[in-house]
Amino acid sequence: MTDRDVETLIIALTDTRVIDALARALQPSIQSAVQLAVQDKLDELNQHINVLATENRELRRRINDIESADRLDNIIIHGLKETFAETASGGDPTMEGETSGGCEGQFIRFCTETLGIDITPSDISVAHRLPKPKASTHSSGPRPMMVRFTNRKSRAAVLAAKKKLRHDRNNKIYINEHLTKHSSEIYAEARKMLKNHRIAGAWTRNCNVYVKALESKGSKISMIDSVDALRNFC
């Protein structure tokens, strides 16, 4: 290529019409290359997000299993009236005066008089009141009571005997397993679905949530470990 040819080429390349023509010709290729690069990056990010989401679900499951194992000796009682200790000056009784021993005595009397089972102080490790849920902080009802047993046979006996409460229309006392926040959310959703006749049954056992499908769907029973799994169950 001679100097004249080079000069002619330079002049041509600086011509706006040539530049516009080249831009139009190269635009599809440039757009395609950019889109491919962006899509590759998005695919990489989505893959990374999916890995993190899987790891997060597994970690949450393990944490829930650990928390559940720590609660296998416990039950929660709602509606059991509180005992009040009088103040030293003989004034009005205060809710804060209820001791662990008072809770224990209340629970043992409840088991004897209402459930018809024999629970002794040696069966109980500790009994105490829990704070009311935020939604019911201003309610005048009694605070929930947590009872931790020294042996699971006694706990199982109480959970089995709670069926007697269903036959009393005036009953306002409910006994449940001490579920984790995660399991409580699943169980609450399961009860809603049961009320709406989307499932045939919902219960807890060893702090896990179980549901039973409708007869039209085979009446299968499954342990549910997430709200998403519950919704997919139907």
C-alpha positions in Angstrom: 0.0 0.0 0.0 1.4 3.3 -1.1 1.4 6.5 0.9 -1.3 7.8 -1.4 -3.5 4.8 -0.6 -3.0 5.3 3.1 -3.9 9.0 2.8 -7.1 8.1 0.8 -8.1 5.5 3.4 -7.6 8.0 6.3 -9.7 10.5 4.4 -12.4 7.9 3.9 -12.4 6.8 7.5 -12.9 10.4 8.7 -15.9 10.9 6.5 -19.0 10.9 8.7 -21.0 9.0 6.1 -18.4 6.2 6.3 -18.3 6.3 10.1 -22.1 6.1 10.3 -22.1 3.2 7.8 -19.5 1.3 9.8 -21.4 1.9 13.0 -24.6 0.6 11.5 -22.8 -2.5 10.2 -21.0 -3.2 13.5 -23.9 -2.4 15.8 -25.6 -5.9 15.8 -22.3 -7.6 16.4 -21.5 -5.2 19.3 -24.9 -5.6 20.8 -24.8 -9.4 20.6 -21.3 -9.5 22.2 -22.5 -7.2 25.0 -25.7 -9.2 25.6 -23.7 -12.4 25.7 -21.3 -10.9 28.2 -24.1 -9.6 30.4 -26.0 -12.9 30.2 -22.9 -14.9 31.2 -22.5 -12.6 34.2 -26.1 -12.9 35.1 -26.0 -16.7 34.8 -22.9 -16.7 37.1 -24.6 -14.4 39.6 -27.8 -16.5 39.6 -25.9 -19.7 40.1 -24.1 -18.1 43.1 -27.4 -16.9 44.5 -28.9 -20.4 44.2 -25.9 -21.9 46.0 -26.2 -19.3 48.8 -29.9 -19.9 49.1 -29.4 -23.6 49.4 -26.7 -23.2 52.0 -29.0 -20.7 53.9 -31.9 -23.2 53.9 -29.6 -26.0 55.2 -28.2 -23.7 58.0 -31.7 -22.7 59.0 -32.8 -26.3 59.1 -29.8 -27.3 61.3 -30.4 -24.4 63.7 -34.0 -25.3 63.9 -33.1 -29.0 64.6 -30.7 -27.9 67.4 -33.3 -25.5 68.9 -36.0 -28.2 68.7 -33.8 -30.8 70.4 -33.3 -28.4 73.3 -37.1 -28.1 73.7 -38.1 -31.8 73.5 -38.5 -31.9 77.3 -40.8 -28.9 77.4 -44.5 -28.1 77.0 -46.3 -24.7 76.8 -49.6 -24.2 78.6 -51.9 -21.3 77.6 -54.7 -20.1 79.7 -53.7 -21.6 83.1 -54.5 -18.9 85.6 -51.6 -17.3 87.5 -51.0 -17.5 91.3 -50.2 -14.2 92.9 -47.9 -13.8 95.9 -48.9 -11.1 98.4 -46.3 -8.3 99.0 -44.3 -8.2 102.2 -46.3 -5.2 103.4 -49.6 -7.1 102.9 -50.7 -4.9 100.0 -52.1 -5.9 96.7 -50.8 -9.1 95.2 -48.5 -8.7 92.2 -48.0 -10.8 89.1 -44.3 -10.5 89.5 -44.6 -12.3 92.8 -45.4 -15.6 91.2 -42.5 -17.9 91.8 -41.3 -21.0 90.0 -42.6 -23.0 92.8 -46.0 -21.4 92.4 -46.0 -22.3 88.7 -45.1 -25.8 89.6 -47.8 -26.2 92.1 -50.4 -24.7 89.7 -49.4 -27.2 87.0 -49.4 -30.2 89.3 -52.9 -29.4 90.6 -54.1 -28.9 87.0 -52.7 -32.3 86.0 -54.4 -34.0 89.0 -57.7 -32.2 89.0 -58.3 -31.6 85.2 -56.2 -34.1 83.3 -56.5 -36.9 85.8 -52.8 -37.9 85.8 -50.2 -38.1 88.6 -47.3 -35.6 88.1 -45.0 -35.1 91.0 -42.4 -32.4 91.7 -39.6 -34.9 90.8 -41.1 -35.0 87.3 -40.5 -31.3 86.8 -37.2 -29.6 86.2 -38.5 -26.1 86.1 -41.8 -24.2 85.5 -42.1 -20.5 84.8 -44.2 -18.0 83.0 -43.2 -16.7 79.6 -43.7 -13.1 78.3 -46.9 -12.6 76.4 -46.6 -12.4 72.6 -46.4 -8.7 71.5 -49.8 -9.0 69.9 -51.4 -9.8 73.2 -49.2 -7.7 75.6 -52.2 -5.7 76.9 -54.5 -8.7 77.3 -55.7 -9.4 80.8 -55.3 -13.2 80.4 -52.6 -15.2 82.1 -49.1 -15.5 80.6 -48.1 -18.8 79.0 -46.4 -21.2 81.2 -43.3 -23.3 80.2 -42.8 -26.6 82.0 -39.6 -28.6 81.5 -39.7 -32.2 82.5 -37.0 -34.4 84.0 -38.3 -37.3 81.9 -40.1 -37.6 78.6 -42.6 -40.2 79.8 -44.2 -37.6 82.0 -44.2 -35.1 79.2 -45.8 -37.7 76.9 -48.5 -38.5 79.5 -49.5 -34.8 79.7 -49.6 -34.4 75.9 -51.7 -37.6 75.6 -54.1 -36.4 78.4 -54.7 -33.0 76.8 -57.3 -34.7 74.6 -59.7 -34.5 77.6 -59.7 -30.7 77.2 -61.4 -31.0 73.8 -64.6 -32.3 75.3 -65.1 -29.3 77.6 -66.8 -26.5 75.7 -65.8 -24.0 78.4 -62.2 -25.0 78.3 -59.7 -22.1 77.7 -56.6 -24.0 78.5 -54.4 -25.3 75.7 -51.2 -27.5 75.8 -48.7 -27.5 73.0 -45.2 -28.6 72.4 -42.5 -25.9 72.8 -42.0 -25.2 69.1 -39.3 -23.0 67.6 -40.3 -19.8 65.8 -39.7 -21.5 62.5 -41.9 -24.5 63.4 -44.5 -22.2 64.9 -44.9 -20.4 61.7 -45.3 -23.6 59.8 -47.9 -24.9 62.3 -49.8 -21.7 62.2 -50.0 -21.8 58.4 -51.0 -25.5 58.6 -53.9 -24.7 61.0 -55.1 -22.0 58.6 -55.1 -24.6 55.7 -56.9 -27.1 57.9 -59.6 -24.5 58.8 -60.0 -23.8 55.1 -60.3 -27.5 54.4 -57.2 -27.7 52.2 -55.7 -30.4 54.3 -57.2 -33.2 56.5 -55.1 -32.8 59.6 -52.2 -31.0 61.2 -50.3 -31.8 64.4 -46.9 -31.7 66.0 -44.7 -34.5 67.3 -41.3 -34.1 68.8 -41.4 -30.5 67.8 -41.9 -31.3 64.1 -45.0 -30.4 62.1 -47.0 -33.1 60.4 -49.9 -32.7 58.0 -52.3 -35.1 56.4 -53.6 -34.6 52.8 -57.3 -34.8 51.9 -58.7 -38.2 51.1 -59.1 -37.1 47.5 -55.3 -36.7 47.4 -54.5 -40.0 48.9 -54.5 -39.1 52.6 -50.8 -39.1 52.7 -49.0 -37.9 55.8 -45.8 -35.9 55.6 -43.4 -34.0 58.0 -43.2 -30.4 56.8 -40.0 -28.4 57.2 -41.0 -25.1 55.6 -44.0 -23.0 54.7 -43.2 -23.4 51.0 -43.1 -27.2 51.4 -46.5 -27.0 53.1 -48.0 -25.0 50.2 -46.6 -27.4 47.7 -48.0 -30.3 49.7 -51.5 -29.3 48.6 
